[in-house]
Amino acid sequence: MPNCSTQAALALRNLGVDYRTGFWRTRRPALNGLDLQLERGAQLGLIGPNGAGKSTLLKVCAGRLMPARGQIEVLGADPSRAATRRAIGYLPEDDPYPPELSAAAALRLAAGLNGMTGRELRDACGRMLAAVGLEHQARTPLGRFSKGMLRRFGLAQAWIHEPDLLLLDEPTSGLDAEGFCALEELLDRARRRGATWLLSSHHAEDVERHCSSAALLAGGKLLGRGTLLELAGEESAIELELEGLTPAALVKLESYVHELGGRVLRKHGGAGALLALYRRSSN
């Protein structure tokens, strides 16, 4: 495969992926002439409507789906190579984990497939189950897990080998309160060690909170890239998240907003307040 880039974590050029649908198995493009480059250490959020191609793009980057056209490099190599896949942590949107296996057995399997062995594997599995709050369910079959617990297990299997590249498909979908805390801490740890991630979400808050920039997909094509505010345009509403103000100060701020010709549409505690509340209740 021709070399796209030796420096980028992801380098895609004219990428195309087709699906066949309907009685006549008509070919429809899921990705169509997609060009995308993501530098190492960057955090990019994928946004777009259902059917935009976000999940397909993540599957291609993870080596789970082969493109029909174009070029792709992941961490400077072909994503279908086993050595490349071992440097990738992939969280799918669904939870395709063997329900008959316990959490510990399934996580050991994932770690083994990612090249870990012996004591390193055992120690990493114990640490990761604790990191996502599943240490007490280690012997429980995954088929008996709730949706939130399965999503936490998904985080564990994606992070078990401390990958260089994280591909996260709707990471907060179905996540419970403990899972939100775990995700925050795992992403913070990944950021500190210089990992790269590509995160798909229907929620702008996820992209804004966890990514430095966003890419807009629709119809299998990249329509724009930048901050959420840049993509939305000048006429979009701007949401401010504040902390450290007393209720009296917030009243004054709201009055000042009115003086400037604006209006406060809603007031809420926000995800950060919920995370702080949950952490306090767990101590």
Secondary structure per residue as TSV (DSSP state, phi and psi in degrees):
chain	resnum	aa	ss	phi	psi
A	1	M	-	360.0	133.5
A	2	P	-	-59.7	149.5
A	3	N	-	-77.3	122.4
A	4	C	-	-88.5	-45.0
A	5	S	-	-165.2	139.5
A	6	T	S	-96.2	-13.2
A	7	Q	S	-102.2	-29.5
A	8	A	E	-75.2	148.5
A	9	A	E	-71.1	-37.3
A	10	L	E	-131.6	136.2
A	11	A	E	-141.5	110.1
A	12	L	E	-120.4	135.3
A	13	R	E	-136.5	120.6
A	14	N	E	52.2	41.5
A	15	L	E	-74.8	134.2
A	16	G	E	-134.3	135.1
A	17	V	E	-134.4	132.1
A	18	D	E	-115.7	147.4
A	19	Y	E	-119.6	151.5
A	20	R	E	-107.2	130.0
A	21	T	E	-133.0	160.5
A	22	G	T	77.9	175.5
A	23	F	T	-60.1	-37.7
A	24	W	T	-89.8	5.8
A	25	R	T	53.5	47.4
A	26	T	E	-65.7	136.1
A	27	R	E	-81.2	124.8
A	28	R	E	-126.4	135.1
A	29	P	E	-76.2	128.9
A	30	A	E	-89.4	-35.6
A	31	L	E	-129.2	137.5
A	32	N	E	-139.3	98.4
A	33	G	E	66.0	42.1
A	34	L	E	-83.3	126.8
A	35	D	E	-113.7	128.2
A	36	L	E	-156.6	135.9
A	37	Q	E	-132.5	133.9
A	38	L	E	-129.7	119.2
A	39	E	E	-73.7	155.5
A	40	R	T	-63.5	136.5
A	41	G	T	87.3	-2.5
A	42	A	-	-86.8	161.6
A	43	Q	E	-129.6	110.0
A	44	L	E	-114.4	131.9
A	45	G	E	-98.9	136.7
A	46	L	E	-100.8	124.5
A	47	I	E	-125.7	156.9
A	48	G	-	156.3	164.4
A	49	P	-	-70.9	170.3
A	50	N	T	-57.8	137.4
A	51	G	T	82.4	8.6
A	52	A	S	-72.4	-22.8
A	53	G	S	110.7	9.2
A	54	K	H	-64.6	-51.4
A	55	S	H	-65.2	-38.3
A	56	T	H	-60.8	-42.8
A	57	L	H	-61.4	-43.3
A	58	L	H	-65.0	-39.1
A	59	K	H	-64.1	-39.9
A	60	V	H	-64.6	-44.7
A	61	C	H	-65.3	-29.5
A	62	A	T	-82.0	-4.4
A	63	G	T	79.5	13.9
A	64	R	S	-88.9	-14.5
A	65	L	S	-143.2	132.2
A	66	M	-	-91.6	134.5
A	67	P	-	-73.1	152.1
A	68	A	S	-84.0	-28.3
A	69	R	E	-145.0	160.0
A	70	G	E	89.7	-171.8
A	71	Q	E	-123.8	146.5
A	72	I	E	-146.7	134.6
A	73	E	E	-128.5	136.3
A	74	V	E	-123.2	118.1
A	75	L	T	55.4	37.6
A	76	G	T	79.1	11.5
A	77	A	B	-145.9	178.0
A	78	D	-	-75.2	125.5
A	79	P	T	-67.7	-14.8
A	80	S	T	-78.5	-11.2
A	81	R	S	-74.4	140.2
A	82	A	H	-60.6	-39.6
A	83	A	H	-63.8	-35.3
A	84	T	H	-70.6	-44.5
A	85	R	H	-62.0	-28.5
A	86	R	T	-72.0	-13.7
A	87	A	T	-97.1	5.5
A	88	I	E	-113.9	137.1
A	89	G	E	-110.7	120.4
A	90	Y	E	-118.8	123.1
A	91	L	E	-109.2	106.9
A	92	P	-	-75.1	162.0
A	93	E	S	-69.7	-39.1
A	94	D	S	-86.5	-172.6
A	95	D	-	-125.6	76.3
A	96	P	-	-85.1	53.7
A	97	Y	-	-105.2	146.3
A	98	P	-	-63.4	114.2
A	99	P	T	-67.7	-21.4
A	100	E	T	-80.5	-16.3
A	101	L	S	-86.3	147.2
A	102	S	B	-71.5	164.0
A	103	A	H	-59.1	-42.3
A	104	A	H	-65.2	-44.0
A	105	A	H	-66.4	-41.8
A	106	A	H	-66.4	-37.0
A	107	L	H	-71.5	-36.9
A	108	R	H	-63.1	-38.1
A	109	L	H	-62.3	-46.1
A	110	A	H	-62.0	-42.6
A	111	A	H	-64.2	-41.1
A	112	G	H	-63.7	-40.6
A	113	L	H	-65.2	-23.0
A	114	N	T	-95.7	16.9
A	115	G	T	90.6	5.9
A	116	M	-	-89.1	145.7
A	117	T	-	-143.3	165.1
A	118	G	H	57.4	-140.3
A	119	R	H	-64.8	-35.5
A	120	E	H	-57.4	-43.5
A	121	L	H	-64.9	-48.1
A	122	R	H	-62.3	-44.9
A	123	D	H	-65.1	-42.4
A	124	A	H	-64.7	-39.2
A	125	C	H	-64.5	-43.4
A	126	G	H	-62.4	-45.1
A	127	R	H	-63.5	-41.5
A	128	M	H	-72.2	-39.7
A	129	L	H	-61.0	-38.7
A	130	A	H	-67.5	-37.2
A	131	A	H	-64.1	-29.8
A	132	V	T	-104.2	10.5
A	133	G	T	72.8	29.1
A	134	L	-	-116.0	14.2
A	135	E	G	-61.6	-29.5
A	136	H	G	-85.6	-7.1
A	137	Q	G	-112.2	21.3
A	138	A	T	-58.5	-34.0
A	139	R	T	-96.6	3.1
A	140	T	S	-80.9	131.3
A	141	P	B	-61.4	142.2
A	142	L	G	-61.2	-26.3
A	143	G	G	-64.0	-16.8
A	144	R	G	-100.3	3.5
A	145	F	-	-78.7	148.0
A	146	S	-	-73.9	170.3
A	147	K	H	-58.8	-45.3
A	148	G	H	-62.3	-39.4
A	149	M	H	-67.4	-39.2
A	150	L	H	-63.2	-38.4
A	151	R	H	-66.6	-36.3
A	152	R	H	-66.7	-39.4
A	153	F	H	-61.2	-38.7
A	154	G	H	-58.9	-40.3
A	155	L	H	-61.8	-42.3
A	156	A	H	-61.7	-46.0
A	157	Q	H	-70.1	-27.8
A	158	A	H	-75.0	-30.8
A	159	W	H	-100.1	-7.2
A	160	I	T	-55.7	-34.2
A	161	H	T	-104.6	15.7
A	162	E	-	48.7	62.6
A	163	P	-	-69.6	157.4
A	164	D	S	-76.3	-28.8
A	165	L	E	-129.6	128.1
A	166	L	E	-110.5	129.7
A	167	L	E	-116.7	107.7
A	168	L	E	-117.6	112.0
A	169	D	E	-99.2	108.8
A	170	E	S	49.6	59.0
A	171	P	T	-64.2	-23.9
A	172	T	T	-95.5	-4.0
A	173	S	T	-67.4	121.4
A	174	G	T	77.1	3.4
A	175	L	-	-76.6	138.7
A	176	D	-	-90.1	178.8
A	177	A	H	-59.5	-43.8
A	178	E	H	-64.5	-33.8
A	179	G	H	-67.0	-36.6
A	180	F	H	-61.2	-42.2
A	181	C	H	-63.0	-44.1
A	182	A	H	-62.8	-42.7
A	183	L	H	-61.7	-44.4
A	184	E	H	-57.7	-45.9
A	185	E	H	-70.1	-38.9
A	186	L	H	-67.5	-40.9
A	187	L	H	-66.3	-38.4
A	188	D	H	-62.7	-40.9
A	189	R	H	-66.6	-40.3
A	190	A	H	-64.6	-39.3
A	191	R	H	-63.7	-41.7
A	192	R	H	-64.5	-31.7
A	193	R	T	-93.6	7.9
A	194	G	T	82.9	20.4
A	195	A	-	-70.7	157.5
A	196	T	E	-106.4	145.5
A	197	W	E	-143.9	152.2
A	198	L	E	-121.9	117.8
A	199	L	E	-122.6	125.0
A	200	S	E	-102.5	135.4
A	201	S	-	-157.5	148.6
A	202	H	S	-85.1	-9.3
A	203	H	-	-105.1	119.8
A	204	A	H	-60.3	-31.0
A	205	E	H	-62.4	-37.3
A	206	D	H	-62.7	-46.0
A	207	V	H	-66.4	-44.2
A	208	E	H	-64.6	-36.6
A	209	R	H	-77.0	-36.1
A	210	H	H	-111.9	-4.5
A	211	C	-	-129.2	148.4
A	212	S	S	-84.0	-20.0
A	213	S	E	-156.0	172.4
A	214	A	E	-134.8	156.3
A	215	A	E	-126.8	131.4
A	216	L	E	-97.4	121.2
A	217	L	E	-111.6	142.9
A	218	A	E	-157.9	134.0
A	219	G	T	60.4	28.8
A	220	G	T	76.6	11.3
A	221	K	E	-123.8	151.7
A	222	L	E	-84.4	115.9
A	223	L	E	-97.5	-17.6
A	224	G	E	-179.3	161.6
A	225	R	E	-150.1	138.7
A	226	G	E	158.2	-160.9
A	227	T	-	-74.2	163.5
A	228	L	H	-60.6	-37.6
A	229	L	H	-65.5	-40.1
A	230	E	H	-65.8	-40.0
A	231	L	H	-69.7	-35.3
A	232	A	H	-75.7	-29.0
A	233	G	-	96.3	171.2
A	234	E	T	-67.3	-26.9
A	235	E	T	-85.2	-0.1
A	236	S	S	-76.1	158.3
A	237	A	-	-76.1	145.5
A	238	I	-	-111.1	130.6
A	239	E	-	-106.7	126.6
A	240	L	-	-104.3	135.8
A	241	E	-	-111.9	118.8
A	242	L	-	-117.0	156.1
A	243	E	-	-148.6	159.6
A	244	G	S	87.6	4.3
A	245	L	-	-101.8	140.5
A	246	T	-	-76.1	161.8
A	247	P	H	-55.6	-37.8
A	248	A	H	-65.2	-39.5
A	249	A	H	-66.6	-35.5
A	250	L	H	-66.3	-36.5
A	251	V	H	-62.1	-42.8
A	252	K	H	-64.5	-40.0
A	253	L	H	-63.8	-42.7
A	254	E	H	-62.6	-39.0
A	255	S	H	-64.4	-38.7
A	256	Y	H	-66.9	-37.6
A	257	V	H	-59.9	-42.0
A	258	H	H	-63.7	-39.5
A	259	E	H	-62.5	-32.7
A	260	L	T	-82.0	-1.7
A	261	G	T	96.6	4.7
A	262	G	-	-100.6	-176.0
A	263	R	-	-149.6	148.8
A	264	V	-	-86.4	117.1
A	265	L	-	-80.1	-37.9
A	266	R	-	-161.9	159.4
A	267	K	-	-131.3	130.4
A	268	H	-	-152.0	165.1
A	269	G	-	-72.7	-31.9
A	270	G	H	85.8	166.0
A	271	A	H	-64.2	-36.2
A	272	G	H	-61.7	-39.3
A	273	A	H	-66.3	-39.0
A	274	L	H	-65.0	-40.9
A	275	L	H	-63.0	-43.6
A	276	A	H	-62.7	-41.6
A	277	L	H	-62.3	-43.0
A	278	Y	H	-66.6	-41.2
A	279	R	H	-62.1	-41.0
A	280	R	H	-64.6	-39.6
A	281	S	H	-70.8	-21.1
A	282	S	H	-85.8	-14.7
A	283	N	-	-84.8	360.0
